[in-house]
Amino acid sequence: MTLMNALNRLAVTASKRTDVIIVAFMLMAIAMMIIPMPTYLVDALIGVNIALSLLILIVAFYINHSVEFSALPPLILLSTLFRLSLSITTTRLILLDGNAGHIVKAFGDFVIAGQVVVGLVVFLIITVAQFVVITKGAERVAEVAARFTLDAMPGKQMSIDNDLRNGDIDQFEARRRRSRLERESQMFGAMDGAMKFVKGDAIAGLVILFVNLLGGMMIGMVQRGMPFAEAAHVYSLLTVGDGLIAQIPALLISVAAGTVVTRVNSDGEERDLGTEIVRQLSASHRALGLTALILLGVGMLPGFPLLVFVGLAAVLGGSAFVLWHRDRRAARSLVKDELPEHETMAEPGASSGASGASNDAAEDALESAERPRDSQVLLSIGTGLAEAAPLQPLRQRIEALCHDIRIDLGVEVPLPEVYLDRSLPVDGFQVELEGVPVSEGEFSGKALLLQDDPVHAQLVSVETLEAPSPIGSRPGRWAGREHAERLQDAGIGFLFADEVLREVLDRMLRRYAADFLGIQETRLMLEQLEGKYGELIKEVLRILPLQRIAEALRLLVSEGVSIRNRRGLLESMVEWGSIESDAGRLTEHLRAGLARQISHQYADRNRVISAFVLAPALEEQLRATLARQEKSRDSLPDDIGRTVLVQLRRLCDMLPEHDSTVLLVHSELRRCMRRLIVRGELQLAVLSFRELASEYNLQAVGTVSLTDVLARPASRAGAVTPLATAS
């Protein structure tokens, strides 16, 4: 009992003084190189070496992020030092006594198994594989990771600063991210150097192998009078055993280091390596099923063990079936969660009593409500749409929509109210802004609006009907609600009635978002920013009146440009506010300051912006025309405007709906071309070359001229031009 208490006190004391333990460990490793050790102590230290290597490997597998194991580089140094000290100690024992302990002898007996040459070959294969494959690869990955991590640091720091300025994160989170970024860069830089220790350890292992083998045989034959065969057997056994107890822990450390440096880190979802590997390998039942079929085919080849490959194919095929069944059940449950809110057209009475009661309560609430008088935005719907779009889910979608618009544009839009208007057609709707209708239409609440190619619906035997779409300028394809589950299983996108109404509101709120940004809202916005940018706001208000600031912000929002980058906008206002007295011209400079944001908004995943451009002759003619009209530089002659508008409409008709292609013009022409586009009611953004960031590329897909329309095919086969060289 007294011994247990003493050990317990020793463990508690050691846990409080871990620094002393590490220092003692280093001193012991250095002392082992000089002081001879007894064999029983060498066996214990070899066990410690193996245990330490296993622990490092397992910890490397279970961390969620590489930074969580930032102590790995110094651990590699310490373990390498300890391993070399052990090798020197065992070499001394082999050459002096011909005995290096039980573990060394056991490893040698197990690997050689009476065959000296075979044992040496196996040991050399293990050593060379570690040196050439694992260590060399991990060293290269560590070198590249260190370089890329250091190169990416300025961009990551700017991203953190932007998130902090935009209010997406607070000061505490910004400090945490900066600290993590600094630790990550330091760690990968240290890993680049630490891998040199692993590489050097592998080379030292080969040198020690030849020293033990040749030196031991010479000592055995010369000093101890052993025959050649006996000396070769004894010292080969000890040499291979000593090499293995050094190389196996070194191999474990190399694998651990390679695991950490090859890890793809993600701040969004953090999982240990085993979970991540299993999750990604089992993500697709198709991949598992196809692999099972290939293995089954390989097993059928002459001479191959059929039972082995059939067993593997059965395991993978069974896993694929389980995953397929799970995904199918999840998809069905998702549709069933939606369908109580959107009862099918074929079974109008099939909904549960609770669902029916909920819908009735929602309709009663709509009927009992009076028409809102002071609502800024009002959505009125007919009785048919009220039945197809339950009130509660519809309101939830509208609230989420307002949140999305606030995030996208940086403007607080009012929450639309919903009203059941029996004077409307059964399937009619109307959107009012400040009591004035801005959008109205009809669509069947018992139908689904397809968001995919109608050919895909035909492939699964779903009949569709072409009818006007309330969310687009072109007709849409509609299908009955009884096909919802079949379309869901086929992965074909569609919208229910409440989702269509949400899209209608989305178009209207974004189109008129600038109307909700007045002088009062601008003042409130500046007051909220005074805590962060007090001096900057004072300078802006000294240069510009509040009315001109509000007008410039409204012009940006009216063209769908987000004003969330408050600091960038304020900086541009300070720079150009004293130069430009006109809000429109000031807005052009603000847009140029948001070049990267605007380019990202209209670029595809490959950072390519598709654009219509003006023919050089037409552009020169328009600029000359505007130069002669000093009093109205923002308007084009009617004849030229009509011609350009007709050709732009022809080009737009060649594009798929909701395409992100823009019209790219000279900065002097952007305002007048924007006015022309608005007058022609075209859904086409107008950008100037000043608004294009250099890291994006340009792809011209059509040319506007006064004589003809030179358009490339819609396949986007046109040449891609870096914007750094575009003029």
N, C-alpha and C positions, 0 to 999 in steps of 0.2 A: 504493500500500500504506500509505503514511504517512497519507493522507487517510482511508482506511478505519479505521485504528487510532484516529485522532483522533475520528472519528464514533462509534466503538464506546465510547471512553472517555466521550464526551459523553452517550451514551445511558445508560451505567451510572450516571454522576453524576446525570442527570436522574431516573432511577428511584428513587434514594435521597432526592431532594429534591423530591418531588411537591408539597409545600406551596409551594415557591418558584415552581413552574410555574403553579399556580393563581393566586397573587398577581400574577405577571407577566401572566397572561392578563387579569385584571381591570384592571390598570393600562393594558394595551394597548388594551382596549375603551374605557376612558375617554379615553385620548389620541387615539383615532381620531375622537372627536367634535370635537376642537379642531384637530389637526394635519392638513393636507392630505396625502393619500396618492397615490403614482403609480398608474397604471392596472394595471401588472403586479402590484403588491403587492395591489391590491384584488381582482384575479382570484384570487390565491392565498388570500386571506382568505375570499372567497366559497366556494371549494372546501372550506376548513376548516369553514365553517358547515354546508354540505350534508353533509359526512362526519360531523360531530358529531351532527347531527339523525338521520341514518340509524343511527348506532351506538346512540343512545339508544332508538330505536324497536325495533331488533332485540334489544337487551338486555331491554327490557320484555316482549317476546314469550317469551324463553327463561328467565326467572326462574320458579322453582317456587312462590314465595310473595311477596306484595307487600313484606314486610319486607326481603327480600333486596335490594331496590332503594331503600333508605331515603335514598340520596343524590339521588333524583330531584327533590325540591323545590328544593334549592339549585342543582341543574343547570338547572332551568327558569329560575331567576333569572339565572344566568350566561349561558345561551344567549339569553335575551331581551335582556339588556344588550348582548351581542355583536351580535345581529341589529339592534338599534336603532342601534348605532354604525355598522354597515355601511350602513344606510339613510341615515344622515346623511352619511356619506362619499360614497356614490354620488349623493345629491341635490346635494351641493356640486359634484361633477364634472359632473353633467348641466347644472346652471345656469351654471357658469363656462366649461366647455370644450365642452359638447355631446357628450361622450364619457366613458362610465363603464366602459370595458374591454370585452374580447371576450365575456365570459360574459353580461353584461347585454344586449349587442347580439344575441348568438346566441339568447337566450331571447325577445327581442322579435321577431326575424325568424321564429322557429319558430312562435310563437303567432299573430302578426298575419297572416303569410303574404300580405302585400299588402292586407289588409282591416283598416283601422284600427278601424272600428266593431265588427267581429266580435271583434277582439282585446281591445278594452276590455270588451265584454260577457262574454267568457269569463273574463277576469281578475276582473270584479266577481262573477260566479257563484261562482268558487273562493273569493273572500274572504268573501262573504256566507254560503256553505255552511259554511265553517270557523267563522265567528263565531256564526251562528244555531244550527247543528246540533251540531257536534262540541264547540266550546268551551263553549257554553251548557249542553249536556247533561253534559259532564264536570265543569263547575263545580258543577252541582246535585248530581251523584252524590258529588263530593268533600265537599260541605257536609253531606249526609245521612250519609255514611260517617263523617265526623268526629264528628258528634253521637251516632250510635248506638255508635260505638266507645268514646267517653268514657262514655256511659250504661251500657255493658255491662262496664266495667272492674271495679266492685265485685263483681259476680257472678262474673266470671272469677277474680278474686283469691281469693274465697271457695272456688271450686271447686279451685284449686291448694292452698289450705290444707287443705281436706278430704281431698284425695288424699294429701297429706303426712301428715296425722294418721292416716289409715287404713293407711298403709304401702304404698300403691300406687306411690308415687314416693319417691326419696331426696332429700336436701338439694340435691345438685348439679342434679338435674332440676328441682326446684322453683325454684332460682335462675335456671336457664336459661329456664323458662317465664315467670317474672316479668319477666326482662330483655326477652324477646321481646314480652310484652304491653305493656311500657312503650314500647318502640321502635315498636310498631304504633300505639299511641295518639298518640305524638308525630308519627309520619309522616303519619297521616291528618289530624291537625290542621294540619300544615305544608302538606299538599296542598290543603287548603281555601283557604289564603291564596295558594299558588303559582298556582292556577288564575286568580286575579285578574290575574297578570302576563300569562298567555296571552290573556285577554280584552282587556286593555289593549293588547297588542301588535297584535291584529287591528284594533282601532279606530285605532291609530296608523298602520297600513298604509293604511287608507282615506284618512286625512288627508294622508299623504305622497303618495299617488297624485294627489290634486287639486293639491297644491302643485307637484309636478313637471310635471304636464300644463299647468296654467294659467300658472305662472311661467315654464316653459320656452318656451311659445309667445309670451308677451309679450317675453321677452328676445330670442328669435329674430327676431321681427318688428321690434322697436324698436331694439335695439342692433346686430343683425347684418344687418338689411335683408332678411330672408327673406320670400318670399311666404307667405300664410296656409296654402296647401296644403302647401308644403314644411315649414314650421314644425310644422304639425299632424302630418305623417308622421314627421319626425325625432323630435320629442319624445314622440309617442305610442309609437313603437317603444321609446325609452329608458325611458319611464315604465312600460310594461307589463313590459319586461325587468327593471327594478329591482324592481317590485312582485312579480314571480314569484320572483326569487331571495330575497326576504324571506318571501313567503307560503308557498312550498312547504316550506322548513325549519320554519316555524311550524306548518304543517299536520301535519308529521311529529311534532313535539313534542306537539301537541294529541292526536294519536292515541295516542302513547306514554303520556301522562298519563291519558287516558281508559281505556286498556287496564289500567293499574295500579289505578286506583280502582274500576273495575267488576269486577275479578277477584274471584271467590268463592274464598276461601282455605279450605283444609282441612288440619288437622294430621295426619290419618291417612294420606292418599295425596297426595304432592307430585309434580306433573308440570308440564312447561312448557305454555303456553297452546295451542300447536298440537296437541300430543299429546292434551290434554284435549278440545279441540273435535272432533277426528277420532274419538276414542274414543266420545264421547257421541252424535255424529251417526250413527255406524255401530253403535250399541248395539242397534238394533231392525231386523231385516230386514223386518218388516212395514211400518214407516214408509217405508223405501226402496222397497219394492215398490209400496205405495199411491201414492207420489209418481210412480213410473214410469208407472203406469196413468193418472194424471191428466194427465201430460205427453203421453202418447200420445193421449188424448182431445182435448187442446187442439190438437195437431198436425192432427187430423182436421177442425178447423173451417175453413170456407171462407176463403181468403186468407192463412192462416198458413203459414209455410215448413215443410212436412212433414219435410223432411230434418233440419232442426235439432232439432225436438222428438223425432223418432224416434231420433236419435243420443243425445240426452240420456236418453231413456227406456231405451235399450239399456244405457247406462253404469250408470244407477241400478238397473235390473232385474238386470243381471249381478252387480252388487255385492250386491244383496239375495239372489240365489241362492247366491253364495259364502258369505255370512254364515249363511244358513239351513243350508247343507250343513255348515258348520263347527260350528254349535250342535248339530245333530242328531248328528254324529259324536262330539262331546264328551259328549252325554247318553248315547249308547250305550256309550262307553268307561267312563263312570261306573258304569253298570249292570253291565257285564262285570267291572269291578273288584270289585263286590259279589257277583256270582253265584258265583264259585268258592268263596266262603265259605258260600253258601246255594244248593246245587245244586237245580235245578228238579225239580218233582214229576213232570213228564212224562218226564225223562231222568235217572233216578237214577244211571246209570252213565256219564253223559256228561262228568263232570269229569275233568281231566287226571290223569296218574299222580302227579305231584308233589302236586297238591291232595289226592288220595285218601290218599297217604302221610302228608301233614300231618294230615288229619283222623283217620286211624287212630292216628297217634302221640299226638294230643291225647286220643283216647278211651282209649288204653292208659294214658296218664298219669293220667286220671281213675279208671280201674279199679284201677290199682296203688296209688293213694293211699288211706291209711286215713282213716276219718272223723275230722275234726279235733275234739279234745276241748276245747280252750281258746279256740275261736273265738267272738268276740263276736257276729258276724253270719255266718250260714252259709246259702248257697243250695244246696239239694239239687235235682237234676234227674233225670228218668228217662232211659232209654236213647234214646228217640226225640228228645227235646230235645237230648241230648248230640250226636247226629248232626247235627241241624239247626243247632245253635249251637256252632261250633268253639271250643275252649277259649281259644286265644290271642286272637282278636278279642273274645271275651266279656270276658276279663280286662282288655283295653285299654279297653273301654267302661265297665267298672266303675271302673277307676282314674280315668278322665275324669269319671265321675259324682261320685265322692268329692271331686274337685277343685272341681267346679261347686257342690256343696253347701257346701263350705268357703267359697267366694267369696260365695255367696248369703246364708247364714245366719251366717257367722262362727264356725262350730263345726267342730271336727276330728272327723269320723266315722271309725270303723274301716273298714278295707278288707275287704269281705265275701269269704269263701272259697267256692270252688265244689266241690261233691262229687257224684259219680255214685252215686245211691242206687237200687239195683236193686229195692228193696222198694216203690218208688213206681210208680204207673202209668207206662206207656211215655212218655206225653206229660205227665206230672205234674211239678209243682215244689212246693217248700216253702221258706219263709224262716223261719229260726230266729233269735231274739234271746236271747243268753245261754242257749241250749239249749231255749228255749220257742218253739214254733211261733206265728208272728204272721200268716202269710199262706200260703195254699196254694190250688192250683187245677190245672186242666188246659187245654191248648190244643194244637192240632195244629202241630207244627214244620214241616209241609209246606204251611202256608198263610201268607198275608200278611194282616195286620190293617190295614184301610183307615183312613186318617186324614182322609178327605174324604167329601163327600156321595156315597152309593152311586149316586145318579142319574148322576153323572159317569162312574162305571164302566160303567153300562149304555149310555151314549152311545158308548163305544168297544168295545162287545160283550164285556164281561167279566162273567161271571156271579159273583154274590156270595151268600154264605150267612150268615144271621143266627145268631149263637151267642154264648154268654157271653164277655165281655171280661175278662181278668185285671187290666186297668188302669182300669176304670171300673165304676160302679154299674149301667150300662145295657148291654144287649147290643151287641156290635160286629158289623161286617160283615167277612167273611173272603173271600179269593180265593185261588186256587191260585197257587203260585210260578211256574208257567209263564207267567203273565201279567205278570211283573215288568217286562219290557222295554216292553210295551205301555202299562202304567200310567205308567212313567217318561216315555215319549215324550209322553203326554197331560198330564203335569204333575200327576198324582194322587198324593197322599202315601200312603205305606204303611210298615209296619214288618215287618222280618224277625224270626225267632225270637229271636235274641240281642238285638235292639232292644226287643222286648216284655219280655224278662227284665230288661233295664236299666230300663225304665219301672216294672216291678214293684218293683225295689229302690229306685228313686227315691221312690216313694210311701211305702215302708216306712221308709226312712232319714230322710226328712223328718218323717214322723209321729212317730218315736221318737227324733229328734235330741236332744231334751232329756235323754234317759236317758244320753247320753254326756257330759253337762256336770255334773260333780259338784264336790265341794269341792276335790279334787286338781287337776282341770282349771282351776277358777277361780283357784286359787292360782298355777298355772303361767302363766295368762293375765296376771295382775296383775304377776308377776315380769318377764314380757317387756315390759310397758309402763312399768316403773319408769324406764327410760332416758329416755322422753319425758315422762311425767307423774308424776314422783316425788313432788312435793308434793301433787298431787291424790290420788294413791293413799294417801298417808299420812293425809290428811284423811278419805277414805272409810273406811279401816280403823279410824280413831279413832271414827267415828260408828256404823258398822255391823259386826256380826260377819261373818266369812267365810261362815258357813252361810247367813245371810240374803241376802247378795249372790248366792251360788250359786243359792238358791231363786228369787230374783227373775229372774235370767237364764234359768233353766229355764222359768219361766212365760212369758217372752217367746218363747223358741224353740219352746215347745210349740204356740203359735198361729202359727208361721211368720214371726215378726218377727225380722229380722236384727239381730244384736248387733255388727256390724262398726263401728258408730259408737261406739267405746269412749269417746272423750272426752265425747261428749254424754251417754252413760249415766252416766259417773262424775260429771259436773257435776250431773245430776238427783239422783243418790244423795246428794251433799253437801247439796243444797237440801232434799230431803224425808226423808232418812234419820233425822234427829233428830225429825221430826214423826210419821211413820208407823212404828209398831212391827210391824205386820202386813205380811208379804212380799207378800200379794195386793194390798193397798191401795197399797203402794209401787210395785208393778208398774204400776198404773193411772197413776201420775204419770210413770213412765218412758215409758210408751206416749205420753202427752201430749207429752213432750219430743221424741219421734220422729214428730211429726205429719206433717211433710213427707215423710218416708220412707214412712210407712204409707199416706198418700194416694197417693203415686206408685205404690206396690205394687198398688193396686186400681183405679187410674184407667186409662182408655183413652188412645189417642193424642191425643185432644182435651182431656185433663185433665178428663174427666167421670167421676164415680163413680156407678155405678148401685147403687141401694139399695132394700131393703124397709124400711118404717118402721112404727112402731106408731101405731095410732089414738090421738089425744089422750086420749080417755076411758080406753082400756086402759092407756096409759102412766101416767096419774094413779092408776088403781086399783092397778097393780103397785107404784108408789112408796109409796102409802099402806100396802099390805100389808107391804112390807119395813120400813117405819118402825115398824110395830107388832111386828115380830119382831126385837127387838134382839139376841137371842142367835144367830140364824141368818139374817143379812141376805142371805146368798148363795143362798137357796133360795126357790122359789115353791111355793104350795099345789099339791097333786097335780092337783086338778081343773082349775085354771087352766093349769098347765103342760101337761097333756095336750091341752087345747083349742088353746093357742098352737102346740104342736108339730105337731098335725094340720094346722093352716092353713099353717104354714111349709113343711111337706112338700108340700102342694098347690101352693104358690107355686114351690118349687124344681123340681117336676116340669114346670112350664111353661117352664123355662129350658133352653137347650142345655147339653150336658155341658161341663165345664171352664169354665163361665162365671165371671166375676169379680164378680158381684153380691154385695153384703154386706148384713147386717142392721144398721141404724143406730138406736141407742137412746140414751137419756139415760145419762150417766156413772154414775149410781147403779144402773142396771139392767144394765150391761154384763157384770159378772161372773156374775150369776145367769142371764142369757140365754145366756152362753157355756156354763155348766154344762148348761143345758137342751138346747142344740144338740149337745153331746158325748153326752149321754144318748140323744138321738134318732138319733145316727149320721148327722147331716146334714153335707154338705160346704159349710158356709156360715160365712164369717168374720163376727165380731161387732165392730163399731166403735162408739165413742161420739163425740159431737160434738166433744169436746176433741181428738180425734185427727185432725181434718180441717184441713188447711192452707188458708189463705184464698185462695191462688191457684188452687185447684181448684173445680170446679163439681159440684153434686149433681143427680142425676136420679132421682126416686122412681119405681120401676117396679111397686110393689105395696104395699098397706096391710094390716096385720094387725089384726083386731078380734075381739071375742068373738062377733060376730053374723054377719059375712060377710067375704069376701075381695074387696077392691076392687083388682083388678089391671089395669094398662094392658096393651095388646098388647105382644107380645114384640119388636116392631119398634123399641122404644125411642123411641116418639113422645112420651114425656112431656116436661114442661117442665124446662128446666135452670135450677137455682137456684145463684147464686154462694154459696160456702160462707162468704164474709164476712158474708152476711146470714142464713144458715141458723141456726136456733135449736134 
